[in-house]
Amino acid sequence: MINRRHIRVKVMQSVYAILQSKSDNLDIEEKFLLKSIEKMYDLYVVMLQLLVEVKNMEINHIKIAKKKYLATKEELNPSTKFIDNQVFKLIEESSSLNQYVAANKLNFWKLDSEYTAEIWNKTKKSSLFQDYIKNDESSFNEDKEFVVAMFKEFVAPNDKLADYFEDKNITWVDDIPFVNTWIVKSLSQLKPNKPYLLKDLYKDEDDRKFVIDLFRKVVLNHTEYEKDVIDKTPNWDTERIAEIDMILIKMAIAEFLKFPSIPARVTINEYIEISKDYSTEKSSYFINGVLDKILKDFTESKRIKKIGRGLL
């Protein structure tokens, strides 16, 4: 499921887009924001499908090899440990996943089998695969460890796949690392003889509401928040402040003032970490310094009110 950090990233991107376009149509941008988050679910499901399609490619390979006129002993009696992997079976037989695929028409790998072949080839040639099939005995934990390792080694870091996903949906380029982590976590939590169930995209209704609340509160108050930033950066021309830095600071101010249940220190740490991935090399230090000054001022002037102990 999506976490608060990735929600913040998605909101940051939408705030940047609407401020750049100078649009005043919040409804359109909100719909795009929610759609881009929903599309992450598609990417998650498509990646799980890929694992099953790699297994199916191995089934077809075995069938073809057995029909060879001069088939070798290994081809006539191949190991079926890979295609019998219990994790592949759980994913393939998941009714919730299959219903989602059908409802959203996610038939990627039937049309673009070259990418399935890419992962299949890399897997088959690996020592990971050879070591796995050497042992005739199998267990659910061994099957799970193999699939997780296969995903980490051949799917997650694959540049060809990343380019393919970016071509399919431009918003996926920033989602791939998060979805990769999400899948590894999901696979690692699988239990034997328990069906694979797709979980909700959001942890709870509060997270779903947080998306639009944060977006609206930043966009509708960004001029006021910019004044707070200027007040704490007297030696900086606003044009010298990176646009992403300014947006991240404004988002943090919105959380300080409009989200009483979020600890101020959590807010600062989250935006420092996001800046490391999306802004300049020195942005994290700049953002940390500015937010510390703003938080101190807000606290002294009692503009900031947090619920519960230790939230400052």
Long-range contacts (C-beta under 8 A, 24 or more apart in sequence): 1-182, 1-199, 1-200, 1-201, 1-202, 1-203, 2-37, 2-40, 2-178, 2-201, 2-202, 2-203, 2-207, 3-178, 3-203, 4-207, 4-210, 4-270, 5-270, 5-273, 5-274, 6-40, 6-175, 6-178, 7-37, 7-207, 7-210, 7-211, 7-214, 8-214, 8-251, 8-270, 8-271, 8-274, 9-174, 9-274, 9-278, 10-36, 10-37, 10-211, 11-211, 11-214, 11-215, 11-218, 11-251, 12-244, 12-247, 12-248, 12-251, 12-274, 12-278, 13-171, 13-174, 14-215, 15-215, 15-218, 15-219, 15-222, 15-247, 15-250, 15-251, 16-243, 16-244, 16-247, 18-219, 19-219, 19-222, 19-243, 19-247, 26-215, 26-216, 26-219, 26-220, 29-215, 29-219, 30-212, 30-215, 30-216, 33-211, 33-212, 33-215, 34-211, 34-212, 36-171, 37-201, 37-211, 38-201, 39-169, 39-171, 39-172, 39-175, 40-172, 40-175, 40-178, 40-179, 40-201, 41-100, 41-201, 42-104, 42-106, 42-169, 43-165, 43-169, 43-172, 43-175, 43-176, 43-179, 44-179, 44-182, 44-183, 45-97, 45-100, 45-101, 45-104, 45-106, 45-198, 46-106, 46-108, 46-109, 47-155, 47-179, 47-180, 47-183, 48-91, 48-97, 48-183, 49-97, 49-101, 49-106, 49-108, 49-109, 50-109, 50-115, 50-116, 50-119, 50-155, 51-87, 51-88, 51-91, 51-147, 51-150, 51-151, 51-155, 52-88, 52-91, 52-92, 53-109, 53-113, 53-116, 54-116, 54-119, 54-120, 54-123, 55-82, 55-83, 55-85, 55-88, 55-92, 57-113, 57-116, 57-117, 57-120, 58-82, 58-83, 58-120, 58-124, 59-83, 61-120, 79-133, 79-136, 81-132, 81-133, 81-135, 81-136, 81-138, 82-129, 82-132, 82-133, 84-138, 85-138, 85-143, 85-146, 85-147, 86-138, 86-140, 86-143, 86-144, 86-192, 87-140, 87-143, 87-144, 87-146, 87-147, 87-187, 87-190, 88-147, 90-190, 90-194, 90-195, 90-196, 91-196, 93-195, 93-196, 94-195, 94-196, 94-197, 94-198, 95-195, 96-196, 96-197, 96-198, 97-196, 97-198, 100-198, 108-168, 112-164, 115-160, 115-161, 115-164, 118-158, 118-160, 118-161, 119-154, 119-155, 119-158, 119-161, 122-154, 122-158, 123-150, 123-154, 126-153, 126-154, 128-153, 140-191, 140-192, 144-187, 144-188, 144-190, 147-187, 148-184, 148-187, 148-188, 151-180, 151-183, 151-184, 151-187, 152-184, 155-180, 156-180, 156-184, 210-259, 213-258, 213-259, 214-251, 214-254, 214-255, 214-259, 217-254, 217-258, 218-247, 218-250, 218-251, 218-254, 221-250, 221-254, 222-250, 225-249, 225-250, 225-253, 225-254, 226-250, 228-253, 228-294, 229-253, 229-290, 229-294, 231-297, 232-290, 232-293, 232-294, 232-297, 233-290, 241-286, 242-279, 242-280, 242-283, 244-275, 244-278, 244-279, 244-283, 245-275, 245-279, 245-280, 245-283, 245-286, 245-287, 248-274, 248-275, 248-279, 248-283, 248-287, 249-287, 249-290, 249-291, 249-294, 252-287, 252-291, 252-294, 253-294, 256-294, 256-295, 256-298, 256-304, 257-298, 257-303, 257-304, 260-305, 260-306, 260-307, 260-311, 261-306, 261-307, 261-308, 261-311, 262-306, 262-311, 263-306, 263-310, 263-311, 263-312, 264-295, 264-304, 264-306, 264-311, 264-312, 265-312, 267-291, 268-292, 268-295
